[in-house]
Structures are given as C-alpha cells and as structure tokens.
Amino acid sequence: MKSPSSLDPDDWQTLRAQGHRMLDDMLDYLEHIRSRPVWQPIPQEVRADFQLPLPQYPADLAAVHETFMREVLPYAVGNAHPGFMGWVHGGGTPVGMLAEMLAAGLNANLGGREQMPVEVERQVLQWVRELFHFPASASGLFVTGTSIANLIAVWVARTQALGIEVRQTGMAARPLRLSAYTSAGAHGCIAQAMDLAGVGIDALRIIPMNAAFEMDLAALQRAIAADRTAGFAPFFIAGTAGSVDVGAIDDLSALAEVAERENIWFHIDGAYGALAMLSSELAPRLLGIERADSIAFDFHKWGQVPYDAGFILVRDGELHHDTFAAPAAYLKRETRGMAAGSPWPCDFGPDLSRGFRALKTWFTIKTYGAEKLGATIANTCALAQYMRQRIAAAPQLELLAPVSLNIVCFRYRCVDADRVNADIVVALQESGIVAPSSTTVHGCLAIRAAIVNHRTTQENIDALLRETLALGEKLRARQND
Ligand SMILES: *Cc1c(COP(=O)(O)O)cnc(C)c1O
C-alpha cells in the first residue's frame, strides 16, 4: 500500500499521459529546433516569475510544465541549435536525452557498491583506455567537466611529487616548492586547479606560444631549467589538445619527450580536442597523447553527450586510487553482497554521491558508434575550413588565427575595429540567426566561431558571414554619419 506521505502519484494514468506530453514536447523541440531563434533576450516579466517565495502547497504537474515550456525553454542559451557557435558547447542528441530520462528514473548513486550502473561506467572507462591506447591498469572517472578533471590530475601529480603523506601533512609541511608549466593559450581552469590543489597560482609558469599558437618548446625547457636552478621542483606540464581560443594543439610528442626526460607529470587538457581520436582522419594530429600521464576531456562538447559529462583518465591507477581512497566504517567493503566490487568510483575522486553520467555516454557511443561520432567531429573541422576559405575570399573580412581544428577567429575590417566587431557579435546573438562569441587574438577583438554542434551545416556558416557583412556595413555607414 502507498504511504500517505509518498510523493508518487495517486493516479498513475494521468501522470503517464502528462509524462508522454513532456517527452513529446522535448522531441518536438529537437525536431523543429532549426526553425527557432538560437537565443533571445529574457523578458523582464519572465525573470520576475522566478523570484517568487517558497511554494507551500502543491501545484499541478501540467501547470508547472506549462511554465517551463513558456518561460524556461525559449530562453536557454541555444547550444542545441545549429546556428550556435559560441564558446565551446556541445549540441546534445535525442538519444542522450532519452538516456538521461532512464538514468533519472533509476536514480542510481554511482559512488560505488555492487551494481550494474558501476559496470556501465567501467565499460566506458575501458573504451576510453582503448581510444587513447592506455593500459588496462589505467583508471578513470566521470566528473562534471574538464575543470574538475584537470584539478584531479593536479591532485594525483601532487601525490606523485610529494608522496602520499602530503594528504596527511598538507603542503606547508613539505619542503619542496613545486612548479608547473602550461601554455599562454591554456584554459584558465589550469591556474584555478593550482589554486584549489594548494600549489598556488604563482607556481604555474605561463609559457609563450609560437606562431601556430602552440606552446613554445624552447621557452618551456628554459623555464624548467631556471626553476631547477632556483630550487623549485617542476612537477606538472599541462599540454593542450584543442585550445579554447583558436583550437591549437600543442606538440604532444615533444611535450611527452620533455616530461619523460625531466621526470615531470605530463597532463593533457583535451577538453574538446581529445575526442578527435574518434576520427581516423584527425587522430594522427594528436600523436603523443598516448604517452600522457593523465588526460582530461569532456563528452559533453565534441562527444555530443548532454551536460554534464567530463572525464579524467590516469595512467597510474594505483596512484590515482591512493590520492583519494579513505577508510570509513560506513563505507566498509565486502567480497559479497551490495558492499562488494571494490575499488569504487568514490575512491578515485572527491565525490561520494555521484549521478549516472555514464549511462547517457554509454547510450551515445553504443547507439551512434565511434565511427559516426568521429565523422561528426571531422565534419565540424571541414566546416571550419570552408569558413576559412570564404573569409579569405571576402576582402571585408580578415582571418585572425590559423584554423587548426573547428574554431575560426576573424573580424570585419574597419576603423575602430574592436568596438565594431564587439557590436557585431552582440547584434548577431540578438538576431537569433547565428551566435558566435568573441575573444582576443594578438590584442585584437575577434569574432570567434567554434563549430561543435553536429547539426551545424554550410548554411549556418553562410548565414554567419552574410549577417556579419551586413552588420559591418551598417555599423561602418553609421561611423561615417
Ligand atoms: C571547455 C574547456 C575547459 C573547461 O571544461 P568544462 O567542461 O567547462 O569544465 C577546459 N579546457 C579547455 C581547452 C576547454 O575548451
């Protein structure tokens, strides 16, 4: 019999019908996304509806859903839309969405214990090892995103450098002063990871880039040598596979070489770029990735898995385990029963309760297959090359960085170009047609198009360039008034 305080419905029939409507609404959203605006500004009254006091009494699920459809869904950032090219956002898929529904229904806690959901995560780990040519002893874990995956890598490297006792004594008790290295093109979360791991942002040496926006190897070696002379202990090199500004890939083989020779942990931030390994055409560009000590990447970017689905892969599974595992009576392991199956995912990171991110990833890889996902990734790079060619053919436009992968940085040529191009980006976003973001390249404000979404086509690229030219013309005419 149902408890009077249970949250289950009295009438499953009504809930079932409502559930089917909600499912249909989201499938409609995805099926017809191309005819919607990418993004639209949030009206004041809509925002105000989300500043209400705590509701004390029940509301009809249908009514709550209606509010979602009217006030939330239309005002999302729009990364599912093929015209979305801002930052580096994945598009998601209907398959991933359906898998999320199954995961939510099961409500599994992936901290550990003897259960098939943990085996699903281990299956994905096995595929990840295979993809990056890592040994069976390598460990891995789903996390929120690459920001946290990078942090976990720093923690494990810190254990390597200072010994397991650092967990007990803390950094202050250790006499070694650590130093770390990354490129000027690296993501800001590398510095943040130094901060959060207690190493400190000052320990991170920012190595300049060469003309191809890759870490300058000679400068790296000079920095390491200078640090050794000054009594520092170099412990961490973070290479980037797919830089956030321009999509550059560091020379990973050369970095592996330096790290090996200097006995320094070699980490790769491959947030979106690492999954280029899924494309036989692009994989050779990542040569050297198989030599990393750890790789951080996201399934939610190029992998098209719905947010969030970050991943950390660590070559030395034992060291990874020892960095996080902790004894606790209530987490005691057994060889039989529900407390079997040790080590558990919670032994490899700071989270104890964890959602079933593995399921939407497993469904995505199972359903589409590695080859198709790789072809989707390669296609975004082909679109970027198409865009590069069209920019080269337009005298009013200027390319600002080489197009290595799927990111194109360009601008409209005019006087006061920074301000005009910033205005163009905002106007493009507000147009609802296409949505790039901006960045700074060589001190110039760039319109930045990151083509990540599997739905994006040449038509969207054409629309971006057409609208940029029209807006540029209009803004320049206004300058001359
Ligand atoms: C997106 C990105 C990150 C951050 O990843 P999150 O999943 O957003 O935490 C780090 N590095 C690079 C190169 C990125 O593109």
Ligand as a Chemical Component Dictionary entry (heavy atoms), coordinates in Angstrom:
data_LIG
# 
_chem_comp.id                   LIG 
_chem_comp.type                 NON-POLYMER 
_chem_comp.pdbx_formal_charge   0 
_chem_comp.three_letter_code    LIG 
# 
loop_
_chem_comp_atom.comp_id 
_chem_comp_atom.atom_id 
_chem_comp_atom.alt_atom_id 
_chem_comp_atom.type_symbol 
_chem_comp_atom.charge 
_chem_comp_atom.model_Cartn_x 
_chem_comp_atom.model_Cartn_y 
_chem_comp_atom.model_Cartn_z 
_chem_comp_atom.pdbx_ordinal 
LIG C1 C1 C 0 35.784 23.875 -22.076 1  
LIG C2 C2 C 0 37.212 23.782 -21.742 2  
LIG C3 C3 C 0 37.625 23.590 -20.425 3  
LIG C4 C4 C 0 36.655 23.574 -19.272 4  
LIG O1 O1 O 0 35.861 22.433 -19.341 5  
LIG P1 P1 P 0 34.494 22.361 -18.546 6  
LIG O2 O2 O 0 33.869 21.101 -19.004 7  
LIG O3 O3 O 0 33.706 23.575 -18.980 8  
LIG O4 O4 O 0 34.796 22.388 -17.102 9  
LIG C5 C5 C 0 38.967 23.431 -20.174 10 
LIG N1 N1 N 0 39.866 23.472 -21.180 11 
LIG C6 C6 C 0 39.507 23.670 -22.466 12 
LIG C7 C7 C 0 40.553 23.685 -23.527 13 
LIG C8 C8 C 0 38.164 23.837 -22.792 14 
LIG O5 O5 O 0 37.797 24.019 -24.066 15 
# 
loop_
_chem_comp_bond.comp_id 
_chem_comp_bond.atom_id_1 
_chem_comp_bond.atom_id_2 
_chem_comp_bond.value_order 
_chem_comp_bond.pdbx_ordinal 
LIG C1 C2 SING 1  
LIG C2 C3 SING 2  
LIG C2 C8 DOUB 3  
LIG C3 C4 SING 4  
LIG C3 C5 DOUB 5  
LIG C4 O1 SING 6  
LIG O1 P1 SING 7  
LIG P1 O2 DOUB 8  
LIG P1 O3 SING 9  
LIG P1 O4 SING 10 
LIG C5 N1 SING 11 
LIG N1 C6 DOUB 12 
LIG C6 C7 SING 13 
LIG C6 C8 SING 14 
LIG C8 O5 SING 15 
# 
